[in-house]
Amino acid sequence: MSWFIRFNKPFDVLPQFTDRANAETPRSTLSDFIDLPGVYPAGRLDRDSEGLMLLTDNGRLQAQISDPKHKMPKTYWVQVEGSPDTAALKALRDGIDLKDGPTRPAKARLMDEPEDLWPRNPPIRVRQTVPDSWIELTLREGRNRQVRRMTAAVGHPTLRLIRARIGDYTLEGLAPGQWDSLTAPVLDSAPKRKRDRRPRR
């Protein structure tokens, strides 16, 4: 049996099964929540981010989900400092010039705080004199800490970051720290081998 699961990663959990860098004081990892042998993440999610991860024990499936050429969109709920205006949202949609180059066009809109949102532990730091807002941001690329860098570039630092969707898969019905099994998608066909056109002897 091949495993394909979704997991709601809590805040402050490493997106891997071991913490070799801190053997004496190990940090929380996926192994604290998932007890399936042989599964590994199809993509990453930063330690200080929360939300949806997909995991599998099928190497081809893992590569297909992670490969940027498949352009599987990822949607994030982003709590930011301040109140983004029309110009800030347009900049996020059009692309931001980051140090590693411009980002691809994205979808960005203001949203209400997600319904039934679980409390974060520890809570975010809130400044009483500065409002906060929520943005729904959908990307088709995955650079290092990209969402945080994008919102900071338009003047609205990220306070909390939750990945809500990867392609057709969502967090719906999944509490933090929980996982469940999914029906694996059909894999792309293996590339056809080129025929040997040399004359036969």
Rosetta constraint file for C-alpha pairs under 8 A:
AtomPair CA 2 CA 56 HARMONIC 7.50 0.50
AtomPair CA 2 CA 57 HARMONIC 6.27 0.50
AtomPair CA 2 CA 58 HARMONIC 6.48 0.50
AtomPair CA 3 CA 39 HARMONIC 7.13 0.50
AtomPair CA 3 CA 55 HARMONIC 7.88 0.50
AtomPair CA 3 CA 56 HARMONIC 5.26 0.50
AtomPair CA 3 CA 57 HARMONIC 5.65 0.50
AtomPair CA 3 CA 58 HARMONIC 7.27 0.50
AtomPair CA 3 CA 181 HARMONIC 7.26 0.50
AtomPair CA 3 CA 184 HARMONIC 7.91 0.50
AtomPair CA 4 CA 54 HARMONIC 7.25 0.50
AtomPair CA 4 CA 55 HARMONIC 5.81 0.50
AtomPair CA 4 CA 56 HARMONIC 4.46 0.50
AtomPair CA 4 CA 57 HARMONIC 7.10 0.50
AtomPair CA 4 CA 58 HARMONIC 7.95 0.50
AtomPair CA 4 CA 181 HARMONIC 6.01 0.50
AtomPair CA 4 CA 182 HARMONIC 5.59 0.50
AtomPair CA 4 CA 183 HARMONIC 6.82 0.50
AtomPair CA 4 CA 184 HARMONIC 5.75 0.50
AtomPair CA 5 CA 54 HARMONIC 5.78 0.50
AtomPair CA 5 CA 55 HARMONIC 5.35 0.50
AtomPair CA 5 CA 56 HARMONIC 6.39 0.50
AtomPair CA 5 CA 179 HARMONIC 6.67 0.50
AtomPair CA 5 CA 180 HARMONIC 5.59 0.50
AtomPair CA 5 CA 181 HARMONIC 4.37 0.50
AtomPair CA 5 CA 182 HARMONIC 5.29 0.50
AtomPair CA 6 CA 52 HARMONIC 6.68 0.50
AtomPair CA 6 CA 53 HARMONIC 5.68 0.50
AtomPair CA 6 CA 54 HARMONIC 4.59 0.50
AtomPair CA 6 CA 55 HARMONIC 6.35 0.50
AtomPair CA 6 CA 179 HARMONIC 5.52 0.50
AtomPair CA 6 CA 180 HARMONIC 5.80 0.50
AtomPair CA 6 CA 181 HARMONIC 6.59 0.50
AtomPair CA 6 CA 182 HARMONIC 7.02 0.50
AtomPair CA 7 CA 51 HARMONIC 7.53 0.50
AtomPair CA 7 CA 52 HARMONIC 5.68 0.50
AtomPair CA 7 CA 53 HARMONIC 5.15 0.50
AtomPair CA 7 CA 54 HARMONIC 6.36 0.50
AtomPair CA 7 CA 55 HARMONIC 7.72 0.50
AtomPair CA 7 CA 174 HARMONIC 7.67 0.50
AtomPair CA 7 CA 177 HARMONIC 7.00 0.50
AtomPair CA 7 CA 178 HARMONIC 5.90 0.50
AtomPair CA 7 CA 179 HARMONIC 4.25 0.50
AtomPair CA 7 CA 180 HARMONIC 6.88 0.50
AtomPair CA 8 CA 50 HARMONIC 7.14 0.50
AtomPair CA 8 CA 51 HARMONIC 4.68 0.50
AtomPair CA 8 CA 52 HARMONIC 4.84 0.50
AtomPair CA 8 CA 53 HARMONIC 6.42 0.50
AtomPair CA 8 CA 171 HARMONIC 6.78 0.50
AtomPair CA 8 CA 174 HARMONIC 6.42 0.50
AtomPair CA 8 CA 175 HARMONIC 6.47 0.50
AtomPair CA 8 CA 176 HARMONIC 4.95 0.50
AtomPair CA 8 CA 177 HARMONIC 5.53 0.50
AtomPair CA 8 CA 178 HARMONIC 5.82 0.50
AtomPair CA 8 CA 179 HARMONIC 6.50 0.50
AtomPair CA 9 CA 13 HARMONIC 6.86 0.50
AtomPair CA 9 CA 15 HARMONIC 7.93 0.50
AtomPair CA 9 CA 50 HARMONIC 5.29 0.50
AtomPair CA 9 CA 51 HARMONIC 4.98 0.50
AtomPair CA 9 CA 52 HARMONIC 6.33 0.50
AtomPair CA 9 CA 53 HARMONIC 6.81 0.50
AtomPair CA 9 CA 176 HARMONIC 6.01 0.50
AtomPair CA 9 CA 177 HARMONIC 5.69 0.50
AtomPair CA 9 CA 178 HARMONIC 7.86 0.50
AtomPair CA 10 CA 49 HARMONIC 7.64 0.50
AtomPair CA 10 CA 50 HARMONIC 5.12 0.50
AtomPair CA 10 CA 51 HARMONIC 6.64 0.50
AtomPair CA 10 CA 176 HARMONIC 5.35 0.50
AtomPair CA 10 CA 177 HARMONIC 5.87 0.50
AtomPair CA 11 CA 47 HARMONIC 6.55 0.50
AtomPair CA 11 CA 48 HARMONIC 5.42 0.50
AtomPair CA 11 CA 49 HARMONIC 5.69 0.50
AtomPair CA 11 CA 50 HARMONIC 5.08 0.50
AtomPair CA 11 CA 120 HARMONIC 6.99 0.50
AtomPair CA 11 CA 121 HARMONIC 7.07 0.50
AtomPair CA 12 CA 28 HARMONIC 7.18 0.50
AtomPair CA 12 CA 47 HARMONIC 5.02 0.50
AtomPair CA 12 CA 48 HARMONIC 5.16 0.50
AtomPair CA 12 CA 49 HARMONIC 7.40 0.50
AtomPair CA 13 CA 27 HARMONIC 7.32 0.50
AtomPair CA 13 CA 28 HARMONIC 5.04 0.50
AtomPair CA 13 CA 29 HARMONIC 5.22 0.50
AtomPair CA 13 CA 30 HARMONIC 6.98 0.50
AtomPair CA 13 CA 47 HARMONIC 5.22 0.50
AtomPair CA 13 CA 48 HARMONIC 7.41 0.50
AtomPair CA 14 CA 19 HARMONIC 7.84 0.50
AtomPair CA 14 CA 27 HARMONIC 7.32 0.50
AtomPair CA 14 CA 28 HARMONIC 6.23 0.50
AtomPair CA 14 CA 29 HARMONIC 4.71 0.50
AtomPair CA 14 CA 30 HARMONIC 6.67 0.50
AtomPair CA 14 CA 46 HARMONIC 7.13 0.50
AtomPair CA 14 CA 47 HARMONIC 4.79 0.50
AtomPair CA 15 CA 29 HARMONIC 6.47 0.50
AtomPair CA 15 CA 30 HARMONIC 6.22 0.50
AtomPair CA 15 CA 41 HARMONIC 7.55 0.50
AtomPair CA 15 CA 44 HARMONIC 6.12 0.50
AtomPair CA 15 CA 45 HARMONIC 5.95 0.50
AtomPair CA 15 CA 46 HARMONIC 6.70 0.50
AtomPair CA 15 CA 47 HARMONIC 6.41 0.50
AtomPair CA 16 CA 29 HARMONIC 5.84 0.50
AtomPair CA 16 CA 30 HARMONIC 5.58 0.50
AtomPair CA 16 CA 31 HARMONIC 7.75 0.50
AtomPair CA 16 CA 40 HARMONIC 7.64 0.50
AtomPair CA 16 CA 41 HARMONIC 7.37 0.50
AtomPair CA 17 CA 29 HARMONIC 5.35 0.50
AtomPair CA 17 CA 30 HARMONIC 4.88 0.50
AtomPair CA 17 CA 31 HARMONIC 4.95 0.50
AtomPair CA 18 CA 29 HARMONIC 6.28 0.50
AtomPair CA 18 CA 30 HARMONIC 7.81 0.50
AtomPair CA 18 CA 31 HARMONIC 7.26 0.50
AtomPair CA 19 CA 23 HARMONIC 6.57 0.50
AtomPair CA 19 CA 26 HARMONIC 5.91 0.50
AtomPair CA 19 CA 27 HARMONIC 6.48 0.50
AtomPair CA 19 CA 29 HARMONIC 7.05 0.50
AtomPair CA 20 CA 26 HARMONIC 7.88 0.50
AtomPair CA 22 CA 26 HARMONIC 5.11 0.50
AtomPair CA 22 CA 27 HARMONIC 7.24 0.50
AtomPair CA 28 CA 32 HARMONIC 6.56 0.50
AtomPair CA 29 CA 33 HARMONIC 7.80 0.50
AtomPair CA 30 CA 34 HARMONIC 5.94 0.50
AtomPair CA 31 CA 35 HARMONIC 6.33 0.50
AtomPair CA 33 CA 177 HARMONIC 6.14 0.50
AtomPair CA 33 CA 178 HARMONIC 7.22 0.50
AtomPair CA 34 CA 179 HARMONIC 7.47 0.50
AtomPair CA 38 CA 56 HARMONIC 7.94 0.50
AtomPair CA 38 CA 57 HARMONIC 5.43 0.50
AtomPair CA 39 CA 55 HARMONIC 6.02 0.50
AtomPair CA 39 CA 56 HARMONIC 4.78 0.50
AtomPair CA 39 CA 57 HARMONIC 4.16 0.50
AtomPair CA 39 CA 58 HARMONIC 7.79 0.50
AtomPair CA 40 CA 55 HARMONIC 5.23 0.50
AtomPair CA 40 CA 56 HARMONIC 5.62 0.50
AtomPair CA 40 CA 57 HARMONIC 6.24 0.50
AtomPair CA 41 CA 53 HARMONIC 6.98 0.50
AtomPair CA 41 CA 54 HARMONIC 5.97 0.50
AtomPair CA 41 CA 55 HARMONIC 4.28 0.50
AtomPair CA 41 CA 56 HARMONIC 6.60 0.50
AtomPair CA 41 CA 62 HARMONIC 7.32 0.50
AtomPair CA 42 CA 53 HARMONIC 7.44 0.50
AtomPair CA 42 CA 54 HARMONIC 5.60 0.50
AtomPair CA 42 CA 55 HARMONIC 5.38 0.50
AtomPair CA 42 CA 56 HARMONIC 6.98 0.50
AtomPair CA 42 CA 62 HARMONIC 4.78 0.50
AtomPair CA 42 CA 63 HARMONIC 7.09 0.50
AtomPair CA 42 CA 65 HARMONIC 6.08 0.50
AtomPair CA 42 CA 66 HARMONIC 5.50 0.50
AtomPair CA 43 CA 53 HARMONIC 7.49 0.50
AtomPair CA 43 CA 54 HARMONIC 7.50 0.50
AtomPair CA 43 CA 62 HARMONIC 7.96 0.50
AtomPair CA 43 CA 65 HARMONIC 7.55 0.50
AtomPair CA 43 CA 66 HARMONIC 5.33 0.50
AtomPair CA 44 CA 53 HARMONIC 7.44 0.50
AtomPair CA 45 CA 49 HARMONIC 6.34 0.50
AtomPair CA 45 CA 50 HARMONIC 7.45 0.50
AtomPair CA 45 CA 53 HARMONIC 7.19 0.50
AtomPair CA 46 CA 50 HARMONIC 7.86 0.50
AtomPair CA 46 CA 145 HARMONIC 7.50 0.50
AtomPair CA 48 CA 161 HARMONIC 7.91 0.50
AtomPair CA 49 CA 160 HARMONIC 7.18 0.50
AtomPair CA 49 CA 161 HARMONIC 5.21 0.50
AtomPair CA 49 CA 162 HARMONIC 6.00 0.50
AtomPair CA 49 CA 163 HARMONIC 7.70 0.50
AtomPair CA 50 CA 161 HARMONIC 6.22 0.50
AtomPair CA 50 CA 162 HARMONIC 4.65 0.50
AtomPair CA 50 CA 163 HARMONIC 6.32 0.50
AtomPair CA 51 CA 162 HARMONIC 4.96 0.50
AtomPair CA 51 CA 163 HARMONIC 4.66 0.50
AtomPair CA 51 CA 164 HARMONIC 6.06 0.50
AtomPair CA 51 CA 171 HARMONIC 7.07 0.50
AtomPair CA 51 CA 176 HARMONIC 7.47 0.50
AtomPair CA 52 CA 162 HARMONIC 7.76 0.50
AtomPair CA 52 CA 163 HARMONIC 5.41 0.50
AtomPair CA 52 CA 164 HARMONIC 5.87 0.50
AtomPair CA 52 CA 165 HARMONIC 6.58 0.50
AtomPair CA 52 CA 166 HARMONIC 7.45 0.50
AtomPair CA 52 CA 170 HARMONIC 6.96 0.50
AtomPair CA 52 CA 171 HARMONIC 5.94 0.50
AtomPair CA 55 CA 62 HARMONIC 7.45 0.50
AtomPair CA 56 CA 61 HARMONIC 7.28 0.50
AtomPair CA 56 CA 62 HARMONIC 6.36 0.50
AtomPair CA 57 CA 62 HARMONIC 7.75 0.50
AtomPair CA 58 CA 62 HARMONIC 6.18 0.50
AtomPair CA 59 CA 63 HARMONIC 6.18 0.50
AtomPair CA 60 CA 64 HARMONIC 6.15 0.50
AtomPair CA 60 CA 187 HARMONIC 7.62 0.50
AtomPair CA 61 CA 65 HARMONIC 6.23 0.50
AtomPair CA 61 CA 187 HARMONIC 6.54 0.50
AtomPair CA 62 CA 66 HARMONIC 6.13 0.50
AtomPair CA 63 CA 67 HARMONIC 5.73 0.50
AtomPair CA 64 CA 70 HARMONIC 7.06 0.50
AtomPair CA 64 CA 187 HARMONIC 7.58 0.50
AtomPair CA 64 CA 188 HARMONIC 7.88 0.50
AtomPair CA 65 CA 70 HARMONIC 7.29 0.50
AtomPair CA 65 CA 72 HARMONIC 7.14 0.50
AtomPair CA 67 CA 71 HARMONIC 7.62 0.50
AtomPair CA 68 CA 72 HARMONIC 7.36 0.50
AtomPair CA 68 CA 140 HARMONIC 7.70 0.50
AtomPair CA 68 CA 141 HARMONIC 6.48 0.50
AtomPair CA 68 CA 142 HARMONIC 7.94 0.50
AtomPair CA 71 CA 140 HARMONIC 5.30 0.50
AtomPair CA 71 CA 141 HARMONIC 7.02 0.50
AtomPair CA 72 CA 140 HARMONIC 6.18 0.50
AtomPair CA 72 CA 166 HARMONIC 6.70 0.50
AtomPair CA 72 CA 167 HARMONIC 5.21 0.50
AtomPair CA 73 CA 138 HARMONIC 6.42 0.50
AtomPair CA 73 CA 139 HARMONIC 5.60 0.50
AtomPair CA 73 CA 140 HARMONIC 4.65 0.50
AtomPair CA 73 CA 141 HARMONIC 7.63 0.50
AtomPair CA 73 CA 165 HARMONIC 7.96 0.50
AtomPair CA 73 CA 166 HARMONIC 5.97 0.50
AtomPair CA 73 CA 167 HARMONIC 5.26 0.50
AtomPair CA 74 CA 138 HARMONIC 5.47 0.50
AtomPair CA 74 CA 139 HARMONIC 5.43 0.50
AtomPair CA 74 CA 140 HARMONIC 6.42 0.50
AtomPair CA 74 CA 163 HARMONIC 7.28 0.50
AtomPair CA 74 CA 164 HARMONIC 7.71 0.50
AtomPair CA 74 CA 165 HARMONIC 5.57 0.50
AtomPair CA 74 CA 166 HARMONIC 4.55 0.50
AtomPair CA 74 CA 167 HARMONIC 6.31 0.50
AtomPair CA 75 CA 136 HARMONIC 6.90 0.50
AtomPair CA 75 CA 137 HARMONIC 5.62 0.50
AtomPair CA 75 CA 138 HARMONIC 4.19 0.50
AtomPair CA 75 CA 139 HARMONIC 6.52 0.50
AtomPair CA 75 CA 163 HARMONIC 5.98 0.50
AtomPair CA 75 CA 164 HARMONIC 5.63 0.50
AtomPair CA 75 CA 165 HARMONIC 4.97 0.50
AtomPair CA 75 CA 166 HARMONIC 6.57 0.50
AtomPair CA 76 CA 136 HARMONIC 5.73 0.50
AtomPair CA 76 CA 137 HARMONIC 5.21 0.50
AtomPair CA 76 CA 138 HARMONIC 6.24 0.50
AtomPair CA 76 CA 161 HARMONIC 6.86 0.50
AtomPair CA 76 CA 162 HARMONIC 5.53 0.50
AtomPair CA 76 CA 163 HARMONIC 4.30 0.50
AtomPair CA 76 CA 164 HARMONIC 5.40 0.50
AtomPair CA 76 CA 165 HARMONIC 7.05 0.50
AtomPair CA 77 CA 114 HARMONIC 7.92 0.50
AtomPair CA 77 CA 134 HARMONIC 6.74 0.50
AtomPair CA 77 CA 135 HARMONIC 5.92 0.50
AtomPair CA 77 CA 136 HARMONIC 4.86 0.50
AtomPair CA 77 CA 137 HARMONIC 6.59 0.50
AtomPair CA 77 CA 161 HARMONIC 6.05 0.50
AtomPair CA 77 CA 162 HARMONIC 5.12 0.50
AtomPair CA 77 CA 163 HARMONIC 6.25 0.50
AtomPair CA 77 CA 164 HARMONIC 6.54 0.50
AtomPair CA 78 CA 134 HARMONIC 5.44 0.50
AtomPair CA 78 CA 135 HARMONIC 5.07 0.50
AtomPair CA 78 CA 136 HARMONIC 6.26 0.50
AtomPair CA 78 CA 137 HARMONIC 7.25 0.50
AtomPair CA 78 CA 158 HARMONIC 6.60 0.50
AtomPair CA 78 CA 159 HARMONIC 7.54 0.50
AtomPair CA 78 CA 160 HARMONIC 5.92 0.50
AtomPair CA 78 CA 161 HARMONIC 4.80 0.50
AtomPair CA 78 CA 162 HARMONIC 6.43 0.50
AtomPair CA 79 CA 132 HARMONIC 6.81 0.50
AtomPair CA 79 CA 133 HARMONIC 5.62 0.50
AtomPair CA 79 CA 134 HARMONIC 4.43 0.50
AtomPair CA 79 CA 135 HARMONIC 6.44 0.50
AtomPair CA 79 CA 158 HARMONIC 5.94 0.50
AtomPair CA 79 CA 159 HARMONIC 5.40 0.50
AtomPair CA 79 CA 160 HARMONIC 4.97 0.50
AtomPair CA 79 CA 161 HARMONIC 6.44 0.50
AtomPair CA 80 CA 132 HARMONIC 5.60 0.50
AtomPair CA 80 CA 133 HARMONIC 5.40 0.50
AtomPair CA 80 CA 134 HARMONIC 6.13 0.50
AtomPair CA 80 CA 135 HARMONIC 7.44 0.50
AtomPair CA 80 CA 151 HARMONIC 7.53 0.50
AtomPair CA 80 CA 156 HARMONIC 5.61 0.50
AtomPair CA 80 CA 157 HARMONIC 5.54 0.50
AtomPair CA 80 CA 158 HARMONIC 4.41 0.50
AtomPair CA 80 CA 159 HARMONIC 5.20 0.50
AtomPair CA 80 CA 160 HARMONIC 7.04 0.50
AtomPair CA 81 CA 130 HARMONIC 7.04 0.50
AtomPair CA 81 CA 131 HARMONIC 6.43 0.50
AtomPair CA 81 CA 132 HARMONIC 4.57 0.50
AtomPair CA 81 CA 133 HARMONIC 6.52 0.50
AtomPair CA 81 CA 156 HARMONIC 5.13 0.50
AtomPair CA 81 CA 157 HARMONIC 5.53 0.50
AtomPair CA 81 CA 158 HARMONIC 6.44 0.50
AtomPair CA 81 CA 159 HARMONIC 6.52 0.50
AtomPair CA 82 CA 130 HARMONIC 6.09 0.50
AtomPair CA 82 CA 131 HARMONIC 5.01 0.50
AtomPair CA 82 CA 132 HARMONIC 4.77 0.50
AtomPair CA 82 CA 133 HARMONIC 6.32 0.50
AtomPair CA 82 CA 156 HARMONIC 6.00 0.50
AtomPair CA 83 CA 131 HARMONIC 6.75 0.50
AtomPair CA 83 CA 132 HARMONIC 6.27 0.50
AtomPair CA 83 CA 133 HARMONIC 5.72 0.50
AtomPair CA 83 CA 156 HARMONIC 7.70 0.50
AtomPair CA 84 CA 88 HARMONIC 5.67 0.50
AtomPair CA 84 CA 89 HARMONIC 6.68 0.50
AtomPair CA 84 CA 133 HARMONIC 7.58 0.50
AtomPair CA 84 CA 156 HARMONIC 6.96 0.50
AtomPair CA 85 CA 89 HARMONIC 6.47 0.50
AtomPair CA 86 CA 90 HARMONIC 6.10 0.50
AtomPair CA 87 CA 91 HARMONIC 6.16 0.50
AtomPair CA 88 CA 92 HARMONIC 6.42 0.50
AtomPair CA 88 CA 154 HARMONIC 5.61 0.50
AtomPair CA 88 CA 155 HARMONIC 7.99 0.50
AtomPair CA 89 CA 93 HARMONIC 6.29 0.50
AtomPair CA 89 CA 108 HARMONIC 6.05 0.50
AtomPair CA 89 CA 109 HARMONIC 6.66 0.50
AtomPair CA 90 CA 94 HARMONIC 6.01 0.50
AtomPair CA 90 CA 108 HARMONIC 7.80 0.50
AtomPair CA 91 CA 95 HARMONIC 5.92 0.50
AtomPair CA 91 CA 96 HARMONIC 6.40 0.50
AtomPair CA 91 CA 154 HARMONIC 7.35 0.50
AtomPair CA 92 CA 96 HARMONIC 6.26 0.50
AtomPair CA 92 CA 105 HARMONIC 7.48 0.50
AtomPair CA 92 CA 106 HARMONIC 6.53 0.50
AtomPair CA 92 CA 107 HARMONIC 7.57 0.50
AtomPair CA 92 CA 108 HARMONIC 6.43 0.50
AtomPair CA 92 CA 150 HARMONIC 6.95 0.50
AtomPair CA 92 CA 151 HARMONIC 7.68 0.50
AtomPair CA 92 CA 154 HARMONIC 7.76 0.50
AtomPair CA 93 CA 105 HARMONIC 5.21 0.50
AtomPair CA 93 CA 106 HARMONIC 4.51 0.50
AtomPair CA 93 CA 107 HARMONIC 5.34 0.50
AtomPair CA 93 CA 108 HARMONIC 5.80 0.50
AtomPair CA 94 CA 104 HARMONIC 7.37 0.50
AtomPair CA 94 CA 105 HARMONIC 4.83 0.50
AtomPair CA 94 CA 106 HARMONIC 6.72 0.50
AtomPair CA 95 CA 102 HARMONIC 6.09 0.50
AtomPair CA 95 CA 103 HARMONIC 4.80 0.50
AtomPair CA 95 CA 104 HARMONIC 5.40 0.50
AtomPair CA 95 CA 105 HARMONIC 5.01 0.50
AtomPair CA 95 CA 106 HARMONIC 6.97 0.50
AtomPair CA 96 CA 102 HARMONIC 5.33 0.50
AtomPair CA 96 CA 103 HARMONIC 5.32 0.50
AtomPair CA 96 CA 104 HARMONIC 7.93 0.50
AtomPair CA 96 CA 150 HARMONIC 6.39 0.50
AtomPair CA 96 CA 153 HARMONIC 7.38 0.50
AtomPair CA 97 CA 101 HARMONIC 5.70 0.50
AtomPair CA 97 CA 102 HARMONIC 4.12 0.50
AtomPair CA 97 CA 103 HARMONIC 6.49 0.50
AtomPair CA 98 CA 102 HARMONIC 5.60 0.50
AtomPair CA 98 CA 103 HARMONIC 7.18 0.50
AtomPair CA 98 CA 149 HARMONIC 7.57 0.50
AtomPair CA 98 CA 150 HARMONIC 7.67 0.50
AtomPair CA 98 CA 153 HARMONIC 7.99 0.50
AtomPair CA 104 CA 139 HARMONIC 7.80 0.50
AtomPair CA 104 CA 140 HARMONIC 7.50 0.50
AtomPair CA 104 CA 141 HARMONIC 7.44 0.50
AtomPair CA 105 CA 139 HARMONIC 7.76 0.50
AtomPair CA 106 CA 137 HARMONIC 7.08 0.50
AtomPair CA 106 CA 138 HARMONIC 5.76 0.50
AtomPair CA 106 CA 139 HARMONIC 5.25 0.50
AtomPair CA 106 CA 140 HARMONIC 7.33 0.50
AtomPair CA 107 CA 136 HARMONIC 7.81 0.50
AtomPair CA 107 CA 137 HARMONIC 5.61 0.50
AtomPair CA 107 CA 138 HARMONIC 5.01 0.50
AtomPair CA 107 CA 139 HARMONIC 6.92 0.50
AtomPair CA 108 CA 135 HARMONIC 6.68 0.50
AtomPair CA 108 CA 136 HARMONIC 5.65 0.50
AtomPair CA 108 CA 137 HARMONIC 4.57 0.50
AtomPair CA 108 CA 138 HARMONIC 6.57 0.50
AtomPair CA 109 CA 135 HARMONIC 5.62 0.50
AtomPair CA 109 CA 136 HARMONIC 5.45 0.50
AtomPair CA 109 CA 137 HARMONIC 6.82 0.50
AtomPair CA 110 CA 133 HARMONIC 7.59 0.50
AtomPair CA 110 CA 134 HARMONIC 5.96 0.50
AtomPair CA 110 CA 135 HARMONIC 4.53 0.50
AtomPair CA 110 CA 136 HARMONIC 6.25 0.50
AtomPair CA 111 CA 133 HARMONIC 7.89 0.50
AtomPair CA 111 CA 134 HARMONIC 5.44 0.50
AtomPair CA 111 CA 135 HARMONIC 5.50 0.50
AtomPair CA 111 CA 136 HARMONIC 6.24 0.50
AtomPair CA 112 CA 133 HARMONIC 7.87 0.50
AtomPair CA 112 CA 134 HARMONIC 6.23 0.50
AtomPair CA 113 CA 117 HARMONIC 7.65 0.50
AtomPair CA 113 CA 133 HARMONIC 7.91 0.50
AtomPair CA 113 CA 134 HARMONIC 6.11 0.50
AtomPair CA 118 CA 175 HARMONIC 8.00 0.50
AtomPair CA 118 CA 176 HARMONIC 7.80 0.50
AtomPair CA 119 CA 123 HARMONIC 7.04 0.50
AtomPair CA 120 CA 124 HARMONIC 7.24 0.50
AtomPair CA 124 CA 159 HARMONIC 6.44 0.50
AtomPair CA 124 CA 160 HARMONIC 7.00 0.50
AtomPair CA 125 CA 159 HARMONIC 7.63 0.50
AtomPair CA 126 CA 130 HARMONIC 7.85 0.50
AtomPair CA 127 CA 131 HARMONIC 7.60 0.50
AtomPair CA 142 CA 146 HARMONIC 6.73 0.50
AtomPair CA 145 CA 149 HARMONIC 6.33 0.50
AtomPair CA 146 CA 150 HARMONIC 6.06 0.50
AtomPair CA 147 CA 151 HARMONIC 6.29 0.50
AtomPair CA 147 CA 158 HARMONIC 7.99 0.50
AtomPair CA 148 CA 152 HARMONIC 6.10 0.50
AtomPair CA 148 CA 157 HARMONIC 6.75 0.50
AtomPair CA 148 CA 158 HARMONIC 5.55 0.50
AtomPair CA 149 CA 153 HARMONIC 6.10 0.50
AtomPair CA 150 CA 154 HARMONIC 6.75 0.50
AtomPair CA 151 CA 155 HARMONIC 6.51 0.50
AtomPair CA 151 CA 156 HARMONIC 5.18 0.50
AtomPair CA 151 CA 157 HARMONIC 5.55 0.50
AtomPair CA 151 CA 158 HARMONIC 6.33 0.50
AtomPair CA 152 CA 156 HARMONIC 5.07 0.50
AtomPair CA 152 CA 157 HARMONIC 4.41 0.50
AtomPair CA 152 CA 158 HARMONIC 6.93 0.50
AtomPair CA 164 CA 170 HARMONIC 5.69 0.50
AtomPair CA 164 CA 171 HARMONIC 5.56 0.50
AtomPair CA 165 CA 169 HARMONIC 5.55 0.50
AtomPair CA 165 CA 170 HARMONIC 4.32 0.50
AtomPair CA 165 CA 171 HARMONIC 6.58 0.50
AtomPair CA 166 CA 170 HARMONIC 6.51 0.50
AtomPair CA 174 CA 178 HARMONIC 6.11 0.50
AtomPair CA 174 CA 179 HARMONIC 7.01 0.50
